Amino acid sequence: MNNSRVLIILGSILIFFIALVIKLVDIQILHAEEYSYNAQRQQTGVEKISADRGLIYDRNNVLLVYNRTDISFFADLRMLKQSAKKEIAKLFAKKFNKSLVYYLSLMKDSKKTICLEKKVPGEIAASLKSIKHSGFFFKEEPTRVYHYNNLASHVLGYINNENQAVMGISEFYDDAIDGEDGSRLIQKNALGEIVTVEDETINPAVSGDNFYLTIDKNYQLILEEEIRKGVDEFSAVSGIGIIMNPNTGEVLALANIDDFNPNEYWSFNDFQRRNRAITDTYEPGSTFKSFTIASLLDQKLCKLTEKVNLENGKYKYKSVNIRDTHPFNSLDIVGILEQSSNIGVAKLVQRIDDEKYFKYLRGFGFGNSTSLTLPGETAGKLRKPTEWSKVSKAYLSFGYEISVTPIQILSGYCALINGGVLYEPQLIHRQVSFDGELVNEFKPKEIRRVISTETSDIMRNLLGGVVENGTGKKAFSELISVGGKTGTSQKLVDGAYSKQHYNSSFVGFFPVENPQVVCLILLNSPDLGKYGGLVAAPIFKNVTERIVQNDVEKFQEYLNPDLMKNLKFADNNSETDIQNNTQVKPMSVKEVKLTAKNKMPDLINCQIKDAIYALTKLGIKYKIKGSGIITSQSIAAGKKLTGNEVCLIECSEYRVRGASL
C-alpha cells in the first residue's frame, strides 16, 4: 500500500516535470521569437513628442497667443493601493481646495485609468510631481494661452479639448501653426513606468510657424470697448465693428460684441463664438447709396449740381411707395447723398443699364466672398438682372433686395475712397518659422479697378459733406476731417419687415484728404435711437478720436492745429495707458545671447519671442506676464540650470516710433 502511494507521488512529480519541460521547450524554442517580440513590445514603446504651436503677434510685435506647458495627473486604479488613494486624495484636496470625498469618489472601486486634474499650471503642479506610487503618473500637456482673453477672439480662434484648432486663423492656418510632432523610443518596467529613454531614437518635434497679423492690438482694444459701450448705451442686441487700411486692404481690427474668451471657450454659446462680421448677412440700407451714386458718376450719368424732384418725401414707383425720412421738394446730387434720399437714388438709378449697374456692384465685391483668410465666410446674395422684378433696381439703389456681410461693405468702401481699387482684405502680414526664417510675406493684393480716380475723389468729398452737413453729423470730429455714410434698414422677421428691429450702421473714414483708416460700425436692433446716424455714428466718432490720440504722429499733419496743444502722445502700452494717454518711453531692445547650455541667459530688454526661442532651446519652461519687452526674470542671468525650472517673465509693451510692419 505504501509502495503504491510512493509510486503515485513519484509518477505525479514525473508528469509535472515532463509538463514543465514541454512548456519550457514551447517557450524557449517553439515560440521563442513570438514571446520575445511580445515582451519587447510590452516593455518598449514609441512616445509622441508634441510640437509647440506657433506664436501669434499683432502688427507691432505684441504677443497675443503663446503656449504654456501644463501638467495632467492620472491614476491607474488597477495598480493603486487603498492607502495610496487616501494619501493622494488628501494632497490634492489641499492643493486644489476641493473636498477629500471628491477625490476618493473619483478613485472608488474602478478598474480603469482616471484623470485627477487636467492641465494644471506648472508652478502649482511642481510639488505633486514628487508623489511616488505605482499607478500614479502625470503627463505634460500644452495649453494655448490667449494673453488678452477676449481681445480679437474671432480673429484668433481657439483650441478645443481634443487639441483641434477651431475658428480664426488658428483653423485656417492650422497646418502651418500646428508644427510637426516628434517621437522617441522608451523602455518601461513591469508597472508600465518609463525607466529609460533611448536618446539615439529621438525624432525631435518641429515647432509651428509664428504669424504676425495686420491687426493693431490698440485699435482692436479701442474698437471693442467703444462698441461694447454703444451696445449698452443704445440697448442693442449685439454689435460689429471692422477697421481697415483702405490703401492696402489690411484689417486693423475686427470685433463682434458680444464676444468670447478663447481660454474658456466652453463657457460661451454659439452666437458669441460665431464670427458674425463674415458669416452673417444683412440688407445694408442707406450705406449702399454710395455705390449707386459712384456708379452713376463714373458713367457720367448725373452732375453734382443738377436738381432732382423728390416729391416732398412720397413717391409711387410702379406698384410700390418709396418714402424719405426727411421730405424735400428737390435736392441736387450732393444733397441727395447728404440727406440720404431714397427717392433721389431710386430715380437716378433708372438712368443706368441693368447689366452695367450689376457689373459695378459685382465690381465692388458684392455676391462674392472677399477671400479673407478666416473660415466660414459667406458670399451674400446679389441676384442677376434676369432675376430682378420691375422694382428691384430701385430697391437695390438704397440697399434692399441684396444681402451683404459687414466685411464686404467695408471692402467696397475702401475702393470707393482709395482711388477706385478693390483690394482683398488681408489679416496676415508675415509668416516666420520658429527659428526665425521668413516663410511668407503677404503683400497687398489688388483685385480690380472699379471706378476711376476722379470718381473716387468726388466720392470722398461727397461723403465728407454727409458728416459736415447731413445725416452723419454725430460722427463729426474737431480733431480730424471725417467722411462717411449712415445706414438704417428694417430687419426681416418671420418673412416681413419689422418696424421694431433695425440694422443701424455707419461707415466712415479719416482723414478725408488722404484716407488712412476706414471703419464700419453696425448695431443689431438698438432699442434707443434706431437710426444709424444717431447710434452708430457717435460710436465711430469715439473710435476715431481715441485712435487719433493714441497715434498722434501718424495723423499729425491732418489734425486741427488749434487742438494739437491739448493732445498727449500715447504709445502702444497697457489699456490704462491708452485711456489716459500717458507716455511711455520706447525701450532699447537687445538680442538674447546664449553663453552656455546650462546657464540662464540675460533676458532683460529682450523681445519675448526671442526669449521663448532661447528658453525652449535650453529646455526651460516659462510663464509670461504682460507682453512686449522683458523687464524682469525670476531666474537670475548666469545661474546654473538643472532643466526643471519654471521661469517667470514679466514684460512691458513698447512701440518703436515710426516703425511700420
TAKAHU-V647667 format. One record per residue. N is the residue number from 1. RES is the residue in one small letter. SS is DSSP state (2 for helix, 1 for strand, 0 for the rest). D_FIRST is the distance of its C-alpha to the first C-alpha in whole Angstrom. Layout:
N_RES_SS_D_FIRST + N_RES_SS_D_FIRST
//
This chain:
1_m_0_0 + 2_n_2_4 + 3_n_2_5 + 4_s_2_5 + 5_r_2_6 + 6_v_2_9 + 7_l_2_10 + 8_i_2_11 + 9_i_2_13 + 10_l_2_14 + 11_g_2_15 + 12_s_2_17 + 13_i_2_19 + 14_l_2_20 + 15_i_2_21 + 16_f_2_23 + 17_f_2_25 + 18_i_2_26 + 19_a_2_27 + 20_l_2_29 + 21_v_2_30 + 22_i_2_31 + 23_k_2_33 + 24_l_2_35 + 25_v_2_36 + 26_d_2_37 + 27_i_2_39 + 28_q_2_40 + 29_i_2_41 + 30_l_2_41 + 31_h_0_43 + 32_a_2_44 + 33_e_2_48 + 34_e_2_47 + 35_y_2_45 + 36_s_2_48 + 37_y_2_51 + 38_n_2_49 + 39_a_2_48 + 40_q_2_52 + 41_r_2_53 + 42_q_2_52 + 43_q_2_53 + 44_t_1_56 + 45_g_1_59 + 46_v_1_62 + 47_e_1_64 + 48_k_1_68 + 49_i_1_71 + 50_s_0_73 + 51_a_0_77 + 52_d_0_80 + 53_r_0_82 + 54_g_0_86 + 55_l_0_88 + 56_i_1_91 + 57_y_1_94 + 58_d_0_98 + 59_r_0_101 + 60_n_0_102 + 61_n_0_98 + 62_v_0_97 + 63_l_1_93 + 64_l_1_92 + 65_v_1_89 + 66_y_1_86 + 67_n_1_82 + 68_r_1_80 + 69_t_1_76 + 70_d_1_75 + 71_i_1_71 + 72_s_1_68 + 73_f_1_65 + 74_f_1_62 + 75_a_1_59 + 76_d_1_55 + 77_l_0_54 + 78_r_0_50 + 79_m_0_50 + 80_l_0_53 + 81_k_0_51 + 82_q_2_52 + 83_s_2_54 + 84_a_2_56 + 85_k_2_57 + 86_k_2_59 + 87_e_2_60 + 88_i_2_61 + 89_a_2_63 + 90_k_2_65 + 91_l_2_66 + 92_f_2_67 + 93_a_2_69 + 94_k_2_71 + 95_k_2_72 + 96_f_2_73 + 97_n_0_74 + 98_k_0_72 + 99_s_0_69 + 100_l_2_66 + 101_v_2_65 + 102_y_2_66 + 103_y_2_64 + 104_l_2_61 + 105_s_2_61 + 106_l_2_62 + 107_m_0_58 + 108_k_0_56 + 109_d_0_53 + 110_s_0_54 + 111_k_0_52 + 112_k_0_55 + 113_t_1_58 + 114_i_1_61 + 115_c_1_64 + 116_l_1_65 + 117_e_1_69 + 118_k_1_70 + 119_k_1_73 + 120_v_1_74 + 121_p_1_76 + 122_g_2_75 + 123_e_2_77 + 124_i_2_75 + 125_a_2_72 + 126_a_0_72 + 127_s_0_70 + 128_l_2_67 + 129_k_2_66 + 130_s_2_65 + 131_i_0_62 + 132_k_0_59 + 133_h_0_56 + 134_s_0_53 + 135_g_0_55 + 136_f_1_58 + 137_f_1_61 + 138_f_1_64 + 139_k_1_67 + 140_e_1_70 + 141_e_1_72 + 142_p_1_76 + 143_t_1_78 + 144_r_1_82 + 145_v_1_84 + 146_y_1_88 + 147_h_0_90 + 148_y_0_93 + 149_n_0_90 + 150_n_0_92 + 151_l_0_95 + 152_a_0_95 + 153_s_2_92 + 154_h_2_93 + 155_v_2_94 + 156_l_2_91 + 157_g_0_88 + 158_y_1_85 + 159_i_1_81 + 160_n_0_79 + 161_n_0_75 + 162_e_0_74 + 163_n_0_76 + 164_q_0_78 + 165_a_1_82 + 166_v_1_84 + 167_m_0_88 + 168_g_2_91 + 169_i_2_91 + 170_s_2_87 + 171_e_2_86 + 172_f_2_89 + 173_y_0_88 + 174_d_2_85 + 175_d_2_84 + 176_a_2_86 + 177_i_2_85 + 178_d_2_81 + 179_g_0_81 + 180_e_1_78 + 181_d_0_74 + 182_g_1_73 + 183_s_1_69 + 184_r_1_67 + 185_l_1_63 + 186_i_1_61 + 187_q_1_57 + 188_k_1_55 + 189_n_0_52 + 190_a_0_49 + 191_l_0_51 + 192_g_0_53 + 193_e_0_56 + 194_i_1_58 + 195_v_1_58 + 196_t_1_60 + 197_v_1_63 + 198_e_1_64 + 199_d_1_68 + 200_e_1_68 + 201_t_1_67 + 202_i_1_70 + 203_n_1_72 + 204_p_0_74 + 205_a_0_76 + 206_v_1_80 + 207_s_0_82 + 208_g_0_84 + 209_d_0_88 + 210_n_1_90 + 211_f_1_93 + 212_y_1_96 + 213_l_1_98 + 214_t_0_101 + 215_i_0_101 + 216_d_0_103 + 217_k_2_100 + 218_n_2_103 + 219_y_2_105 + 220_q_2_102 + 221_l_2_102 + 222_i_2_105 + 223_l_2_105 + 224_e_2_102 + 225_e_2_103 + 226_e_2_107 + 227_i_2_105 + 228_r_2_103 + 229_k_2_106 + 230_g_2_108 + 231_v_2_105 + 232_d_2_105 + 233_e_2_109 + 234_f_0_109 + 235_s_0_106 + 236_a_0_105 + 237_v_0_102 + 238_s_1_101 + 239_g_1_103 + 240_i_1_103 + 241_g_1_105 + 242_i_1_105 + 243_i_1_107 + 244_m_1_108 + 245_n_0_110 + 246_p_0_112 + 247_n_0_113 + 248_t_0_110 + 249_g_0_107 + 250_e_1_105 + 251_v_1_104 + 252_l_1_104 + 253_a_1_102 + 254_l_1_101 + 255_a_1_100 + 256_n_1_98 + 257_i_1_99 + 258_d_0_96 + 259_d_0_94 + 260_f_0_90 + 261_n_0_89 + 262_p_2_86 + 263_n_2_84 + 264_e_2_83 + 265_y_2_84 + 266_w_2_82 + 267_s_2_84 + 268_f_0_87 + 269_n_0_87 + 270_d_2_88 + 271_f_2_92 + 272_q_2_92 + 273_r_2_90 + 274_r_0_92 + 275_n_0_95 + 276_r_2_97 + 277_a_2_100 + 278_i_2_99 + 279_t_2_97 + 280_d_0_99 + 281_t_1_102 + 282_y_1_105 + 283_e_0_109 + 284_p_0_111 + 285_g_2_114 + 286_s_2_117 + 287_t_2_116 + 288_f_2_116 + 289_k_2_120 + 290_s_2_120 + 291_f_2_118 + 292_t_2_121 + 293_i_2_124 + 294_a_2_123 + 295_s_2_122 + 296_l_2_126 + 297_l_2_127 + 298_d_2_126 + 299_q_0_127 + 300_k_0_130 + 301_l_0_131 + 302_c_0_132 + 303_k_0_134 + 304_l_0_133 + 305_t_0_137 + 306_e_0_137 + 307_k_1_137 + 308_v_1_134 + 309_n_1_135 + 310_l_0_132 + 311_e_2_134 + 312_n_2_134 + 313_g_2_130 + 314_k_1_129 + 315_y_1_129 + 316_k_1_128 + 317_y_1_127 + 318_k_0_126 + 319_s_0_124 + 320_v_1_123 + 321_n_1_124 + 322_i_1_124 + 323_r_1_125 + 324_d_0_125 + 325_t_0_124 + 326_h_0_128 + 327_p_0_130 + 328_f_0_133 + 329_n_0_136 + 330_s_1_136 + 331_l_1_134 + 332_d_1_134 + 333_i_2_131 + 334_v_2_130 + 335_g_2_131 + 336_i_2_128 + 337_l_2_126 + 338_e_2_126 + 339_q_0_127 + 340_s_0_124 + 341_s_0_126 + 342_n_2_123 + 343_i_2_127 + 344_g_2_128 + 345_v_2_125 + 346_a_2_125 + 347_k_2_128 + 348_l_2_128 + 349_v_2_125 + 350_q_2_127 + 351_r_2_129 + 352_i_0_126 + 353_d_0_124 + 354_d_2_121 + 355_e_2_119 + 356_k_2_121 + 357_y_2_120 + 358_f_2_116 + 359_k_2_116 + 360_y_2_117 + 361_l_2_114 + 362_r_2_112 + 363_g_2_113 + 364_f_0_113 + 365_g_0_109 + 366_f_0_109 + 367_g_0_106 + 368_n_0_104 + 369_s_0_101 + 370_t_0_103 + 371_s_0_100 + 372_l_0_99 + 373_t_0_96 + 374_l_0_94 + 375_p_0_91 + 376_g_0_92 + 377_e_0_96 + 378_t_0_98 + 379_a_0_101 + 380_g_0_103 + 381_k_1_105 + 382_l_0_109 + 383_r_0_110 + 384_k_0_112 + 385_p_2_115 + 386_t_2_115 + 387_e_2_112 + 388_w_0_115 + 389_s_0_117 + 390_k_0_121 + 391_v_0_120 + 392_s_2_117 + 393_k_2_119 + 394_a_2_121 + 395_y_2_118 + 396_l_2_116 + 397_s_2_119 + 398_f_0_119 + 399_g_0_115 + 400_y_0_113 + 401_e_0_112 + 402_i_0_110 + 403_s_1_106 + 404_v_1_106 + 405_t_1_104 + 406_p_2_105 + 407_i_2_104 + 408_q_2_106 + 409_i_2_109 + 410_l_2_109 + 411_s_2_109 + 412_g_2_112 + 413_y_2_114 + 414_c_2_113 + 415_a_2_115 + 416_l_2_118 + 417_i_2_119 + 418_n_0_117 + 419_g_0_120 + 420_g_0_118 + 421_v_1_115 + 422_l_1_112 + 423_y_1_109 + 424_e_0_105 + 425_p_0_104 + 426_q_1_102 + 427_l_0_99 + 428_i_1_98 + 429_h_1_100 + 430_r_1_97 + 431_q_1_94 + 432_v_1_93 + 433_s_0_89 + 434_f_0_87 + 435_d_0_88 + 436_g_0_92 + 437_e_0_93 + 438_l_1_95 + 439_v_1_94 + 440_n_1_96 + 441_e_1_100 + 442_f_0_101 + 443_k_0_104 + 444_p_0_107 + 445_k_0_106 + 446_e_1_110 + 447_i_1_109 + 448_r_1_113 + 449_r_1_116 + 450_v_0_117 + 451_i_0_121 + 452_s_0_123 + 453_t_2_124 + 454_e_2_127 + 455_t_2_125 + 456_s_2_123 + 457_d_2_125 + 458_i_2_127 + 459_m_2_124 + 460_r_2_123 + 461_n_2_127 + 462_l_2_126 + 463_l_2_123 + 464_g_2_125 + 465_g_2_127 + 466_v_2_125 + 467_v_2_123 + 468_e_2_127 + 469_n_2_129 + 470_g_0_126 + 471_t_0_123 + 472_g_0_121 + 473_k_2_123 + 474_k_2_120 + 475_a_2_119 + 476_f_0_122 + 477_s_0_122 + 478_e_0_124 + 479_l_0_122 + 480_i_1_122 + 481_s_0_123 + 482_v_1_121 + 483_g_1_121 + 484_g_1_119 + 485_k_1_118 + 486_t_1_117 + 487_g_1_115 + 488_t_1_114 + 489_s_1_113 + 490_q_1_111 + 491_k_1_108 + 492_l_1_106 + 493_v_1_105 + 494_d_0_103 + 495_g_0_105 + 496_a_1_109 + 497_y_1_110 + 498_s_1_110 + 499_k_1_113 + 500_q_1_111 + 501_h_1_108 + 502_y_1_110 + 503_n_1_109 + 504_s_1_111 + 505_s_1_111 + 506_f_1_114 + 507_v_1_114 + 508_g_1_115 + 509_f_1_116 + 510_f_1_118 + 511_p_0_120 + 512_v_0_122 + 513_e_0_124 + 514_n_0_121 + 515_p_0_118 + 516_q_0_115 + 517_v_1_113 + 518_v_1_112 + 519_c_1_110 + 520_l_1_109 + 521_i_1_109 + 522_l_1_107 + 523_l_1_107 + 524_n_1_105 + 525_s_0_106 + 526_p_0_108 + 527_d_0_109 + 528_l_0_112 + 529_g_0_115 + 530_k_0_114 + 531_y_0_116 + 532_g_2_115 + 533_g_2_118 + 534_l_2_117 + 535_v_2_113 + 536_a_2_112 + 537_a_2_115 + 538_p_2_115 + 539_i_2_112 + 540_f_2_113 + 541_k_2_116 + 542_n_2_113 + 543_v_2_111 + 544_t_2_114 + 545_e_2_115 + 546_r_2_112 + 547_i_2_111 + 548_v_2_115 + 549_q_2_115 + 550_n_2_111 + 551_d_0_112 + 552_v_2_116 + 553_e_2_117 + 554_k_2_116 + 555_f_2_118 + 556_q_2_121 + 557_e_2_124 + 558_y_2_123 + 559_l_1_123 + 560_n_0_126 + 561_p_2_128 + 562_d_2_129 + 563_l_2_125 + 564_m_2_124 + 565_k_0_125 + 566_n_0_123 + 567_l_0_119 + 568_k_0_117 + 569_f_0_115 + 570_a_0_111 + 571_d_0_108 + 572_n_0_105 + 573_n_0_103 + 574_s_0_101 + 575_e_2_102 + 576_t_2_104 + 577_d_2_106 + 578_i_2_107 + 579_q_2_108 + 580_n_2_110 + 581_n_0_111 + 582_t_0_111 + 583_q_0_111 + 584_v_0_108 + 585_k_0_109 + 586_p_0_107 + 587_m_0_105 + 588_s_0_104 + 589_v_0_101 + 590_k_1_99 + 591_e_0_97 + 592_v_0_93 + 593_k_0_92 + 594_l_0_89 + 595_t_0_89 + 596_a_0_85 + 597_k_0_82 + 598_n_0_81 + 599_k_1_84 + 600_m_0_86 + 601_p_0_89 + 602_d_0_92 + 603_l_0_92 + 604_i_0_95 + 605_n_0_98 + 606_c_1_96 + 607_q_1_95 + 608_i_2_92 + 609_k_2_91 + 610_d_2_91 + 611_a_2_89 + 612_i_2_87 + 613_y_2_86 + 614_a_2_86 + 615_l_2_84 + 616_t_2_81 + 617_k_2_82 + 618_l_2_81 + 619_g_0_78 + 620_i_0_79 + 621_k_1_79 + 622_y_1_82 + 623_k_1_84 + 624_i_1_87 + 625_k_1_90 + 626_g_0_93 + 627_s_0_94 + 628_g_0_97 + 629_i_1_97 + 630_i_1_95 + 631_t_1_96 + 632_s_1_93 + 633_q_1_90 + 634_s_0_87 + 635_i_0_86 + 636_a_0_88 + 637_a_0_90 + 638_g_0_88 + 639_k_0_85 + 640_k_1_82 + 641_l_0_79 + 642_t_0_76 + 643_g_0_75 + 644_n_0_74 + 645_e_0_78 + 646_v_1_79 + 647_c_1_83 + 648_l_1_85 + 649_i_1_89 + 650_e_1_92 + 651_c_1_95 + 652_s_1_98 + 653_e_0_100 + 654_y_0_103 + 655_r_0_105 + 656_v_0_107 + 657_r_0_111 + 658_g_0_112 + 659_a_0_109 + 660_s_0_108 + 661_l_0_105
//
